[in-house]
Amino acid sequence: MGGLRKPRRRGKPGAARWLAPAALLLALAAAGCRTDAYDDKHPYTNPLDPSPTGTSTAVAGSVVISSVDTTLQVVTLVNQSGTTLGLGLWTLTQSTGSGIYSFGSTSTLTAAGFVRVHTGSGSNSATDLYSTAAPTWAVNSSALLKDNAGTLIYSCVIGGTTGTTC
């Protein structure tokens, strides 16, 4: 009788199969990324989303505005390239209203990294920047990222929800 063959097991044996995904989740949690899918006050937005829908006009779409949270007043930028990029003297503004966030002359965004720009006071870190001069983010406007020459790099329409994924 020809019988059925036992299927071959593919992938890494034993615990090695789950170590890489577990390490990634730990790294994201340490960086402040949420791993849950939803909470009652703030919809989940992944700052490393590979397919934002905003408009990119320079740097080959390398730096994008991944999300804007109008409740927490925070904008997340993501570097989709494989190299560290300089953000020296770039600006983040809103199409309506006032306020401007200017990146310092030596600011960089690591390869495949992200940074959150908070409106308000706080302690700056590699992934969180704070400014009381930053725009107050509101629905029905756009978040605009411009380079040091004033060229529009990326724009994102802020929708009618508290957390907009661009």
N, C-alpha and C positions, 0 to 999 in steps of 0.2 A: 504494500500500500504506500502511495506516494507521500501521504501525510503532509501536514503543514510544518513549515520551519518556524522555529521560535525567532521572533524578530530580534535583530541585533540592537543592542542598547547603544545609543549615540550620546555624545557629549562627554563631559568630564566625569570621572567616577566619584562617587561619594560626595562629601561635603564641599568639594571644590566647585560644584555646580552652582551653589548659592552664595559663595563667598564674595564674588565680584559684585552682584547686585546688592548684597547686604552692605558692603563697603561703600558703594555709591549712595545708598540711602543714609548711612551715617555721615558721610561727607556733606550731603545736602542739608541734613538736619543741623550739623555744626555750623553751616553757613547761614542758617536762619530760614531756609526754605521749608515750607510746610509740606508734609507728606500725606496729610489727610485730604479727602476729596472735597469736603464742604463743611462749613460751620454756619450757624444761624445768621451771623452778622456780616461775614465777608466771604463772598464766593472765592473759591480757590483759583489762583492764576499761577501758572508755572513760569518763573522768570527765564527758564531755559527752553521755552517753547520754540521749536525749530521753524515754525511756519507762521509768524505774525503777518497781519494783513495790512499794515500801514504802507506808506510810500517811502521808498529809499531812492536817493538820487546820486549818492557818491559813496566812496570807499567800498564799491561793489556790494552794498548791502551788508557790510560787516557789522556795523553798530546799529542796533534797532531799539526802539522803545517797545518793550515787551508788554508792559501793563501800566495803567494809571489807576490808583485807588483814591477816589475823591473823599472817602471817609477818613482814611488814615493819612491822606495828603502825602502820598509817596509815588514816585515814578521809578520803574525799573528799566535799566538799560542793559542790553546783552551784547557781548562781542561774539559774533557767530564765526569769526575767522580763527585760524589756527595760530595766530601770532598776537603778541601784545601790541595794542594800538595806543598812540598818544592822543589824549583829549585836551591837550594844553590850550587854554583860552577858548574852548568850545562853550556854547551857551545852551541852556534849556529854558524855553519860554512857553507862554500860553498865547494862543491867537487872540484871545479877548482878555481884558483885565491887565493888571500890571504885575510886576515882579519878574526877576530874571535870576537864574542860577548860572554863575560863571565858574567853569572848572579852572583850577589853578594851572599855572604855566607848566608844571611838571606832572600833571595828572595823566595816568595811564589806565587802561582797562585790559586785564590779562586775557590771554588766549582762552576762548570759550568761557570767559568769566562774566560776572554781572556786577552791577552796582545799583544801589537804591538811593535816590535823592529824596530826602525828607524835607518838607516845608515845616520849619520850626526849629527848636533848639535841641541839641543832643551832642553826643560825643562821636566825632568822625572816626571811621575805621576804614579798612580796605574795601569793604562792601557796603558801607552805609555812610552817606554824607548828609550833613544837616546845614540848613541856612534859613534864617528868618527873612532873607531877601528873596527866596525862591517864590515862584508863583503859587497862588492858591488855586488848586485844580478844581474845575467845575465842569459839569456836563454841558454838552452842546458847544464845546470849543475844541481846539486842537492843541496837543503838546507838540512843540517844535524843537528839534535838535539841530543846531547849526555849528559848523566848524569855525576855526579861528578867522577865516576870511568872510564869514557871514553866509556861506553857501548852505542851503538846506540839505541836511544829511538824511533826516527822517521826520515824518509827521504822523501823528496818530489822532484820529477823531475820538474824543471822549464821549462815549455813549451815555444812555440814560440810566445806567446802573452804577452802583457804588464802586465796583471794580471792573474796569474796562480792560479786556485783553485786546491789544492792538493787532 
